Amino acid sequence: MSGVNRVDCVIVGAGHAGLAFSACLQEQQIDHVLLERGEVANAWLSQRWDSLRLLTPNWQSQLPGYAYRGDSPDAFMTAQETARFISGYAGAINAPVQTSTAVRRATIHGEGFKVETSRGDWQCRSLVVASGAFARPKLPVFSSQLSPAISQFSCLHYRNPRQLPYGDVMVVGASASGLQIAAELAQSGRGVVLCAGEHVRMPRTYRGLDIQRWLHLMGMHNERYDQVEDLKRLRRLSSPQLIGDVAQRIFDLNHVRSLGVQLAGRLVSAHGQTVQFSGSLRNHCALADLKLQRLVRRIDDWADRQDLLMDIDDPVPFGPTQIESSPLLKLNLAQRNIRSVIWANGLQPDYRWLDMPAFDDKGRLKHDGGIADIEGLYVMGLPFMRRRNSSFIHGAGEDARELSSHLVQYLESVACPMDNLMVGNC
């Protein structure tokens, strides 16, 4: 294999998760490279809408040996600011990143892996998949059955209301992305129908503190994957209905209704110009309301045990989600003047380049807290991978420290190839 680059570890992806792993490997003197299809923090530069801000406040923007140092710790970074923060980290740790390098295929090869890219091949003893948990839209099969007169966008490709053709819009999905896009479109003067299935209702602030501050104080961010019940359900949860806005107490279905958005249930079918919705909207909203009340009671109980009640604001109740007496079950898009559909019903990783038996029967990468079933293969940045905050910037550090230690132990346990291909501990 003349001309092949050789390292102990290849990291695919130079976002915050891959860079955090790189920092930990540097500490342990493991020879490695990060392969990035675009620029550092590529997703933040090319796959976010213009008005997006982080859901976590600036004080939570922390990576190994690096943290937000500005004068607005309680504000929220824009997508461009987030990209600059991550790029600054790459420079600070002198990360060995090879940009504009698309990974085309990775296979098991000998004692390790072969990684084929647009700029040559690599051979490594260990491989870290840090290419992102939210790289591809989850489009239902019936999306292809919509009339070609309807313009379709995923939330990865939506930028602003001016991008859409004239007319009203149907937004599919009521997590953070769908809710924010629906609100922006309504405020721009568009008519909007929002399709809502299961969702997580959460206040931006409660009793004078940001909800992320509460979750941090209570230790909920650090809840481990091997200490919770029903991990599969927790990993499937949509992002909470939040917006990066210090003035926004709660950003939920009631709020977007006040902007003129019409609510419908989960979208279940589409054919031509006709779409149908589930009749479960009321149940989904009732369940979200119930979980919201459980969360604030948990906060109240914790604050009481910590003797904090004298130092925080009095609780202000959150009313139930208001639903029309007869929610939409069927809609003709042409009659409603809907010319665009935005799919914000979920994103998934893109592992089409990973050509090895690493997946379950549903196409999900099999792993135990980021340690894949295939020896030497690791993954970073998935929801609730090792902790509740694994997919967030501030959660990457601890995950990277633990997984990099496991990787080093793995490299020490396997014999080096006879031709001394690798460096590191050999």
Steps between C-alpha positions, in 0.01 A plus 500: 500500500758754389400861547263424786510731803538317832403612850386339822157665478282670241222729623229566242354845559649824634207636692507550875480125576787400272715785623437411865614146423807636322595707804482191721708293257763774490526487879574127471737546203298291257579569136175591323332711234156659466340473156241770423296515179472880517647748745528467876148525650362442151142426611475831684623682190286327240201324660336753733236764436597865526327589826596185693659533842629231732247358746767508770634826651855612432631395841434139399722525192791299640745255347812338650732786594283760331189700593296807409684810619270781388304748708153351431496161676119486510448584132481248215742464209385526140596225255786713368624577852484130584706417192760760602509358853564148371754620242677694774523180701652314206767768479558508875573128517682496165274218385637290211204566271496423131215710357318463166546126535186297438505149647362270233537161667636343817557127528660250734851433375745265667550597862317829455315705241545645155345844438462608138464874441491755219863582580657160543465200729583448865574190703446508875470270798202687644218706350282764666171593337433865587318597184193629683174365638287739292635470146202375296126581514259222593256525211193277507445275199191696401699821458564386142125480441441872547413697189805641316325837533595491868857614576661285768784601733664331797598706801862442390436694180257767619665840546230770529144580383626678187631169372151351466261549208201727548222347711437334833712228660451169680769424757528136604635451851456693825834463675737796532574526126144468377363740759763766432457479123119513529522808722741674265278431199189624681676819607603558138134505398465144375207278584633192680364158586715316757479120527573392857557149627676399821698794638680627809360819652758686710530852644793721404507635855342386825500684831754751370756255364560363152382141468851393404627645827247288689594184309867571568451565872288188542752282320252393233744573217734236638246219535673196349365267236557194721306649792165589341190306412379464141816631334359435152212741567731767640722476192196549277375814676470808282677820597299705750288794392753769579643806329827682570339816634555637851166684485293195404352334809338215309497422130231243435194421291299764686756761398496415130120487505506857629698588185228356279641153439235231451567171676444155357590152622782281379513475121416139406448504122528714190386456144508775244357809668320310778651427840361325806582542868480277805218563744740476795594869529306550821660194661850603397447847646355363824802273542741789435312714753522220757874459453552875528323501836710206616817686407411818689391296804834324490673838495285626789574190708873525435507873583312429823752234604785741425337781702491724193138606518585834662746584223288435191181641354160363590367242256272620221273225363504392137156460348401202286549494125196647329362286220211575266187301575526329158863487384575442134487141379520561125615791287514592133821696462391679184178624658699622803751672265786294646786500250784374722564223751790514745603169653610556860390160627843373593857450383728200502868415453636430154699175513472403134881511475545251785522168313519242777260286708460762771122552484184347642199394290371860504823645367615645833864478599534242777697631794525494878546858612695586184702177488389320185458125466797496262827524691683826443188684380355787704227758455453848645220755533186285495198588720538356852801302381674491837316782675190708455714782354707285261375675186563851637825698485545488876447124507776405256790541742417229753392258229824560309714450812339167583492367144853612418625316810322187380654548154851530643449182701379328185809610304723375779324163500541421130830405344649732239501375143817318400597766247489763777229698323401696805661729747380591849556231761662247266 
